[in-house]
Amino acid sequence: MQEVTLAEMLDAREARAAAQAELQARYPEATLISFTLNIPGPVKNTPAAERAFFWGCRRIESLLHKRQLLCKEEKRAVTGCEALYAVRRKPRSLKKACVALEDENDLGRLFDIDIIAPDGRKLDRADVGQPERGCMVCGAPGRGCASRRLHSVAELQAAAFGRIERHFRDHDAEIIRSIAVRALCDEVNATPKPGLVDRNNSGSHDDMDIDTFHRSAAALSDYFRECAAIGMAHRDLPPPQVFQLLRTAGLTAERAMYAATDGVNTHKGAIYTLGVLCGAAGYLRTVEQPAASADALLDMAADLTKQAAEADFAYIREKNAPKTAGERLYLAYGLTGIRGEVARGLPSIREYGLPAWQHARQHHLDPERTGIYALLHLIAHTDDTTLWHRGGKEGADYARRTAAMLLRHTTFPTTAQLEALDRDFTARRLSPGGSADLLAVLYFLDHMSTWAEAFDVKP
């Protein structure tokens, strides 16, 4: 990150004034908006500052109707980011709206939004009945702190970048939450799925329907945000310690799920998988790069859970008195279920789910058909403990064999073939619920990837 000199800042100010004059000459009836950031110290442009700048641009543009915007010019330089707009709007009403942006939250304190009337006059906050802004560090009114230099450059920089961090920490936790909820809804909405709840029917389940799943997803919304926040807040802790915090949150989330579904287990597996992935996303997230890659998220999921999973399985072996279906399957067949899958970095996702997903997208399948295609690959290649629980080894083997056969005979199964498979699984009371949880993971990773490609900092 490059430091700038006073001479460079003065040159940048002169260049900005010249650009404003040139734009006013082109649009003599327009009001101008000149937007920069208040970044203290000799380093004016960083990835974090650029993200704050582009956020500010979007907030300014949200105030404008499409027909009001005549022109926008943008500049990124070592002296900082700048945006200049020519708009059809009354200067006073625009100044009032922009002052509200400057005052709306922590980040707005860094926004320097000048409004220049068609006659060249720059409006002040006093023109719209608003006081001068307070000190960035202590909040004292007016410019007294600055004029007396009461705060060091280091204090001012810490205050500025602290505001950026706080704003985007909350924003990013909200994005991760929404991605997780969307992934759950995408999974249940994908239709038709063999033996599973979807828009057509309830598959092999008599105690739930699609509305049950939507209620459950909504009930888990706060949990996913909490998991992301736990990851962000505890990056100084080793991942296994962070997982213990996630596990405690997960127990509370299970109670919320059961309350929303009248005691039906819709998402217990997804509480574990997506909760861990939300925690991983928070742990890896930075202001500059909020969305981690799929590989990084899967690796972090293993780092978070491996130690606890090993301890859990050791305890099950030691007590040799299984209380749950999962424990019985582990002792009888060595099936580790979703805990073992996550502790190994979700190899079923890496080896089968993601390749199938990418293959389908390369052939321009929509996200719903892509998800169903990937689901079939997961059923064909994984030890789904829900299938084992419902149909024993024979039922699980049948499901894997049937899904694999369908994929061998047709690259992308038709709706009719999928509906026939759904009727078959439903008649046999087979439900690949573990694979459905993995499908939700695939939707989560896909949405995270989209966020990574189009988040708040321009490439």
Secondary structure, DSSP 8 states (H G I E B T S, - for coil): -----HHHHHHHHHHHHHHHHHHHHHSTT-EEEEEEE---SS----HHHHHHHHHHHHHHHTTS-GGGEEEEEEEEETTEEEEEEEESS-HHHHHHHHHHHHHSSTGGGGEEEEEE-TTS-B--GGGGT------TTT--STTHHHHHT-S-HHHHHHHHHHHHHHHHHHHHHHHHHHHHHHHHHHHHHSSS-TTS--SS--TT-SS--HHHHHHHHHHTHHHHHHHHHHHHHTTTS-HHHHHHHHHHHHHHHHHHHHHHHTT--SSHHHHHHHHHHHHHHHHH--SS--S--HHHHHHHHHHHHHHHHHHHHHHHHHH----SHHHHHHHHH---HHHHHHHTT-HHIIIIIHHHHHHHHHTT--HHHHHHHHHHHHHHHS--HHHHHHHHHHHHHHHHHHHHHHHHH-SS--HHHHHHHHHHHHHTT---HHHHHHHHHHHHHHHHHHHHHSSSS--
